[in-house]
């Protein structure tokens, strides 16, 4: 099927962003065939007049734990370690497969309606919920992380290790490549060096990708140095973890030597500004990483620590907090943030034909309504997206040439059933009557 969008402002040139006025974009099947300006003169099965709309590449949310959406807002005001061990882990132990599916569905609904076309997820037993991803039509890289609350190399840890590897074997490149199964290490403090080294070796043998948490808090970073005499980044590198394509969430306390490791090994750090601020963790050294030539990406983290999946909000916050903290409006440019949210995410996920509007690339795009009052006038399109646009301005989301969200309607998710299912899940996990409590 050939679909054409006409009369749009089209943002092209990832890394060197520039708008095409009165543009068109022609799509055949799941690929972009042609982008140009002026009237479209070819044949098409479907033509969409996008007057007053801006079309840009879909966004990449590079770090989440989607099933945790049903824990949104729980544990607010707690520091990370207390939040994890006293609040999250006990509640997660009560969640069953249905709860995880519903949490994932809630997160996907929020992401699709806010312009996210692909996300990287890390959670327990993802085989129980990946069908939600497949059915919704979104892209995702999903990992089943190895971890243990008190890492000792136990039999339970070995079982999880094996299940994680089997998950990759069973689901990588599913749904026509929309679903990729990655390897995952929760963190250095929830694993033993022996298990991480062995796991990294298996990942390399299988040509896999790695997703992990790194230096999220000062306590985590410093305790690793006390235990092993090295930073988490150096520990991972010495264990062979970084011999695999790796995305590393947070990296708040990365030291100059760590940043050089990221550059040398091609590690892609993931900036999570909302989560890091909400949990009082700190700010990633973003300018130092950019100056070193490190490929940065951006993510929301879970809805339990954010508390949403709004990537436009993350982009906006990333611009504001670093300029404010450094008292320097030049610390990060709008164009760099757009790269982080699009092309850099696609590359980090192992999707070389995604993340940009370009002939031959996958047709993953979104449309923003430029007629909203807060988007008028448009003197600088990149700056408008970073500093003014909201997730609610998205009026269309397309993944692999398929429209999955349009004008306020999710076309692949039954929202009424989702809400009813969420109510039932909350009653199970929290043992309360949600209707009466609300």
N, C-alpha and C positions, 0 to 999 in steps of 0.2 A: 504494500500500500504506500502511495506517495502522498505525503502531507506537506503543505507549504504554509509558512507564516509570512504575512506581508505587512508592509507599512509600519514596521517596528524600528525602534532604536536597538541595534544589535551590538553587544559589547564583545569584541574579539581581541586577540593578541595577548594571550596570557604571558606575563612577564613584561609586556609593553602595551598595556590596555588602551584601547581606543574605540570610540563608538562609530558605527555606521548609521547615518541618518536615513530614514525612509528605506530601510533595508528589508530583504527577504531571506529566508532560510528554507531550503528544500530538503526534505527527508524522504529517503526510500527505505522502507523496512526499519531497521534499527540503526541506520547510518545517516550522517549528514552528507548530502550529495553536493550542495552548492550554497554559497552565501554571496549575496550581492546587494547593490543598491538600485533603487528605481523599481519600475513595475516588473513582475515576474511574467514571462511570456510563454512558459512551458505548460505542459498538461499536468494535472494533479487530481487525485481522488478526493482530496479535502483541502480547502483553502480557508485559513483563519485570518481575518482582518485584525491586526494587532495595533491599530492606531492608539497612540497614547501609552503604549506598553514598551518596557525595556526587556529584551531577551538577553540572558547571560548564561554561562555554564552553571549546571546544578552544583550545589554545595556538598562538601565532604565533611561529615562529623567524625573525626578520627579517634575519638575515645568515648565509649559509653559502656554501661552495664544495663541494657534495656529492661530486663525483668524487674529491676529495682524501681521502676516507675510506680509500683503499688506501695512503695515505701516513701513516696514523695513527702518531704517535710518532717519526717521522723528524725529525732535526734538533733534538731536545730539548736545551735549554741554550744555543741560539744567539740572539743579538739579531736583531731583525726583518730588517734589511737583509741581514745575512749569511745568515740563514735563507732569505730569498727568493732571493737572487741566486746563492748558492753551493750551496744544497741543493734548494729546491723547483723552481725553474725548470729545472735540468738533468734532474731526475727527471720532471717533467711533460712535457718534450720527448720522453720515451720512451713516454709513455702513448698508446695508440690508442683508437679509438672504443669498443671492447669494454671496455677498462679503465675508461673514464669511465662507461659504463653500470653496471658492477658497483659502482664507488664510489658512484654515486648511489643504487643499490638498497640498499646497506648503510646509507647515511645515512637513507633513507626508512624502512627497517625499524626502525631505532632511534628515529626520531621518532614514528612511528605507535604503537609500543609504549609510548612515554613521554608520549603525550597531545598531540602536535603535530598540528594539522589543516591547517596551511598554513605555507609557508616561502618566503623570498626568497633566490634563488640567483644567483650570479655566477660564470661559468666560460667557458672556451674552447669554442667549437663546440657549443653546447647542443643544436642540432638532432640531434646524434648520441645524446643520452641522454634527451630529453624524453618519449619513449615509456614509459620507466620510471615517470615521474610519472603519466602518463595511466593506465597499467595498474594502478598501486598504489592509485588512487582518492583520493590526497591532493590538496590545493590547492597551487599554487605560482605565484610571480612569478619568472620566469627572465630573466636578461640575459646578453648576449654582449658583454662590455666592450671598448671600444676601448683599446688599450695597445700599448706597444713598450718593450723593455728600454732602448734608447737612442733616445728620441724625436727624430726629425729630420724628420718629415713624409714618410717614404719611401713607395715604391710598395707595399711590404708593409703598411704602416699604412693606406694608402688602401683596399687590398683588404679588410682587416679591418673598416674603417669601413663599407664597402658590405655586407659579409656581416652585420654587426650590424643594420643597418637592414632587410635582407631577412628576417632572423630574426623581427623584430617583425611585419613584414607577413605572414609565413607562419603564425605560431603564436599571435598575440594572440587571446584569447578562445576558445581551443581547448577541447575536452572539456567543452562546455556552460558555459564560463566558469571552470572549475576552473583551467585553465592560462592565465596572462597573460604576455605577452612584454614585458619592459621594456627600456629603453635603459640602458646602463651605461658609466661612465667608471671605469677601474680606479683611477686617482689622478692628481693634477696632475703628479707627477714621472715618470709614464710616458706623458705626452702633451704635445703642443704647444698653446699657447693658441689657435692658429688652428684646429686640428682640434677642440678642445673647443667653441669658439664655433660652428663650423659644425655639429657634431653636436647641440649644444643647440638650434640653430635647427630642424633636421630633427625633433627630438623634439617641439618645440612645434607645428610644422606638422601632425604626426601625432597630436596630443593624447596624447602618451605620458607615461610615468613614468620617473624616473631613479634609478639605484642607483650609489653611489660610495663610495670610501674617503676619509676626511678627517681630517687632523691626528691620525694614529694614534700617532706618536712625536714627541719633541722635535726630533730631527734633521730629520724630514720637514717639520715646521712651520716651523722656523727657516730651512732652506734655501730654502723657498718665499719667505719674507720677504726673504732675501738676493737671490734671482733676480729677483723681481718687485716688491719693495717693499710687499708686502701678504700677508696670511694666506691659506691655501688657501681658506677660506670666502669672503673678499672677492674673491679671484681668480675663483672659480666664479660668484659673484654678478655681477661685472663682465662676465663672458663670456656671461651670460644663462642659465647652467645652472639657476639657482634660479627661473627663470620657469616651470619644469616642476615638477610634484609630485615631490619628491626625498626619498629615504631616504639617510642619510649614516652609514656605519659608523664607530664609534670616537669621533671628536670629543674625544679625550682632552685635547688642548691648545687647545681652543676658548677664545678670549678673550672678555671681556664684549661687545665689539662684534660678535663672531661670533654669540654667543648671541642678541643682538638681531636680527641678520640672520635667524637660524633662525626666530624668532618672526614677524618681518615677512613672510618669504617662505613660511612654512608648511613648512619643512624638518623632517623627522622624524629626529632622531639615533637611532642604534642602539647601545645599551650592550652591550658584549661583555666582561663582567668576567673570565671564565676566560682567554680569549685575551690580554687586555691584561696580566693578571698573569703568565701563563706566559712571555710574551715580554718581560716587564719594561718594558712601555710606560708604565704609569701608570693613573690612574683618571679617568674622565669627571667633570666638575664637575656632578654630577647635581642637587644642590639648587639651584644657581644657575639651571639650565635649567628645573626645575620651577617655581621662583618667578617666572621670566620668562614662564611660560605656554607653553613649548615642549612639543610633543607628543613624548614619549619612547617608544621601543620597546626591545626586547631581543632578543639573538640569541646564538648559540653561536660563530660563526665556523666555520672548517673543523675537521674532526677531526684535522688535522695540527697545529693550533695550540691545541687545547683540552684534552683529546683526545677529546671525545665530542659527541653531539648532544642532551644532556640539558638541556632548558630549565628543569626544576624546579631543577636545580643552579645555573643562572645566576640564577634568581630569588632563591634562598637566598643565594648569594654577594653579589649586589647589595645585599641588605639588610645583611649582616654587615660587608662591607668598608667601606662608607661610614659606618656608625655607629661602627665601630672607629676608622677614620682620623680622623674629626672629633671623636671622644670625645663623641658626642652621640647618644643613642638615638632622638631625634626627627628625625634628618636625613631619613629616608624612611619612609613608612608602608606597611604591608602592602598596603593598598588601592591605593596608587599603583603598586606593583609588579604587582599583578594587572591593573590597567588597561594597563600597558606590555605585558604578555604576551598580552592578549586584544583588547579593543576598539581600542586605539591601533594595534596591528598591522594589524587589519582595515581601518581607515580609511586607514592609510598605503599599503596595498596596493591601494586603490581598490575595496574591497568594503564598501559602505555598509550592506548587509543581512547582515553577518556580525559575529562577534566578541562576541555577547551572546546570552543566552537570553531571547528575546522573541518574542511571536506575530508571524508574518510573516517572521521572519528565517530564514536557512538553518539547517538542522539539523546544525550542527557542534558536537559536544559530547563530553565525556569523563566517565567515572565513576571515582572513587577509592574504594578499600575503606577505610572508616573503622574497620574492626575490627582493623586492624593494631595491634600493641602500641604503636608510637610515635605513633599517632594517637588514642590514648585517654588522657584525656578530650578533648572538643572544647568548650572554653570560648569560643573566638573562631575562627570558620571561616576568615577571611582569614589570620589569623596562623598557623593550623595549616598551611595550604597553603604559606605562605612559609617558615616556620621548621622544619616537621616533615616535610612530605610529600616523598616520593621518586618518581622516574619509575616505579620498580617497583611503586608502589601503584596505578597505572592499570590498571583491569581491563576497560575498554571504550573504544574510540574510534570515533566516528561522523562521517562526512563527507558532507554533502549527503544526509542521511537513510539512508546505507548504513553498516552496521557493518563496519569494516575490520580491527578488532583486538578480540579478546574472550578473556578468561581465559587469557592467555599465548599465544594463537594468532594469528598474522598470517593473515588470510583472503584476502589478495590477493597474497602473496609466498610462493614456495616456498623456505623457509629452507635446506633441504638442498642444493638446486641453487645457491642463492646462495653458500653456503660453498664448494662445489666450484668454482664460477666464480671466486670470490675467490682461491682457491689458485692457479688457473691464471693469473690476472692478475698476482699477486705474482711468480710464476716468470718471467713475461715482463718485468716492470718491473725486478725486482731480480736476475734470473738466479740464483735460489737454489731449492733444493728445500724448500718450506715445510714439508712433512711431517717431513722429517728435521731441519730447523732447529728445529722446535717441540718 
